[in-house]
């Protein structure tokens, strides 16, 4: 713990306390080191908290703290958009707020979910992770997930379906905020009332859980607060430093805000999950990833209009241009496809590669602006270029996702039943639900 805390000292001491003016390269290096140290402290705090609160709630808190920098960056652009409404600067800031949010969500699934699945199978050779099931065939190995994530999957599914309708309004407005934030509040209520699950810990969390209750709770809160503060003050300069380095080599600001900044702000969470996987706790790691996706897909979108309206001084929906409408639809379509994968409570290497491959393909098209041609029945070959390529990839995600949902309709019904049981409080974590084989 001392070693991990020590990693945060150079950045906190040189910049935050003494205000030393650092070069961009040094800032990126020191911030990155501080984030690594804080991520370990955050993970230990979440694991220790499982002795006193339900695991789902502990992981939900971890998820919120891990992506707090993402909220800070988005709130900054939403606030700037409201300073001088109607101006080109306001329109650009609103566009960057949505770009940062959609980029973060797509990175979380496209890179986060897929890479962690691949890493889990790779590490299972050494960790003996029981969640990994070897199957014959090319990329057929599967990571089995806890049936307890049924609630997260159902709430994420509801938020995703609603998100398809968000671009159809005048912008991101009050109705969107109430529905999406309301979904997350309901989820937190369910997580708080989930059954308590005892899981034997090792290493630092096992040591901390041996403390008397009051001391343990105080230590857990201290770890949460300290790591949260470090992540909040380190990741934003880290992201902006990477943005400056990108600009210095000719990368456009929009692409830096949509892709590089979110990748930096998602790094604490990915470090935490990789740490959990390395301890053969892949199910807890995936729970954290799914919880993060849920809070970003609800709170992050829902609070943009609140910050924008506070900056305006009166209520107003955050405006969306045509390009950002396409970005929202593509992000919702990717989420739809990812949920279709997880309703079997598993993710195979093939599915992980598909998530990663589709993400990299649409990333390349968004960066290069290349055209995409798709054969559409009744219309022939239709070319999507520039912003309209977003619609083309959305169609791909929706078609494949719908095919999976039709094939796995029984599993979807099982997810709904398990979620209802958990909401009612009559689902015990020790019960073994009916198998959901694909």
Secondary structure, 3 states (H helix, E strand, C coil): CHHHHHCCHHHHHHHHHCCCCCCHHHHHHHHHHHHHHHHHHHHHHHHHHCCCCCHHHHHHHHHHHHCHHHHHHHHHHHHHHHHCCCCHHHHHHHHHHHHHHHHHHHHHHHHHHHHHHHHHHHHHHHHCCCCEECCCCCCCCEEECCHHHHHHHHHHHHHHHHHHHHCCCCCECHHHHHHHHHHHHHHHHHHHCCCCCCCCCCCHHHHHHCCCHHHHHHHHHHHHHHHHHHHHHHHHHHHHHHHHHHHHCCCCHHHHHHHHHHHHHHHHHHHHHHHHHHCCCHHHHHHHHHHHHHHHHHHHHHHHHHHHHHHHCCCCCECCCHHHHHHHHHHHHHHHHHHHHHCCCEEEHHHHHHHHHHHHHHHHHHHHCCCEEEEECCCEEEEECHHHHHHHHHHHHHHHHHHHHHHCHHHHHHHHHHHHHHHHCCCCCCCCCCCCCC
